[in-house]
Amino acid sequence: MTKPNTAAVQEEGEGKPALLVLGILLVLAGVVGGFWIGGGIGFFVGLPIGLLGYYFFMKGLLGPNAWIEVANELFQL
């Protein structure tokens, strides 16, 4: 009788540190890039990069339901 490989199975609420770090870096890149470009163009360049970073950050925390949280935050702007 063989045991299932529990290391390969990841539960829905379990965090993924690599996605958390990627999300943080993308949010920082969006903020810095937006300020560096400046004005309205900087805002519209930084916003999608920041939202993408927020998506990866929340995906690392929440798992597959991260897009719901990102959509809620986008429509609250």
N, C-alpha and C positions, 0 to 999 in steps of 0.2 A: 504494500500500500504506500503510495507516494503522497507527500504533503504538498499543498499548493505553495507556490513561491510568494510568501507574504511581503517580501521586500519589493517586489515589482508592483504590488497592488497598492494604490494610493487612495485613501479615503477622500470623499468630496470636500470636507472642511479642512483638510491638512494643508499647511503652507508649503510653498516652494520657494526657497531662498533665492534662487537664480532669477526668478521672475520678479521678486521684490526689488532686487538690486537693479535689474534692467529698468523697471518702472521708475525708480528713484532717479536714475541717471537720465532717462528721457524727460521727466518732469523738469529737472534742473536744466537740461539742454534747451527745452522749450522756453523757460523763463529767461535764461541768459541770452538766448538767441533773439527772443522778442525784444528785450531791452536794448540789445546791441543794434538791431535793425532800427528800432524806434518807430513811433507813430502808429498809425492804423495798420500799415503793412506789417510791422513787427508784431502787433496783436494777432493778426490773422495768420501769421506764420507760426507764432509761438503757441497759439491755442490748440491746433490739431496735434502738435508734437507733445504738448502737455497732457492732452486727453489720451493720447496713445500710451504715454507713460503711466497715467492713472489707471488705464485699462490693465496693463501688465501688472501694476502694483496690486490692484484688486484681484486679478486672476491668481496671483501668488497667495493672497489671503483667502479668497472665497472659492476658488476653483472655477468650474464651468459657468457659474451664474454671475460672473463679473460684469458682463455686458449690461445687465439690468441696472446695476449700480451706476455704471458710467452713463447710461442713458438718462437716469434720474438726475445726476449732477449736471449733465449738459443742458437739460431743459429747465434747470433752476437758475441758469446764468442770467 
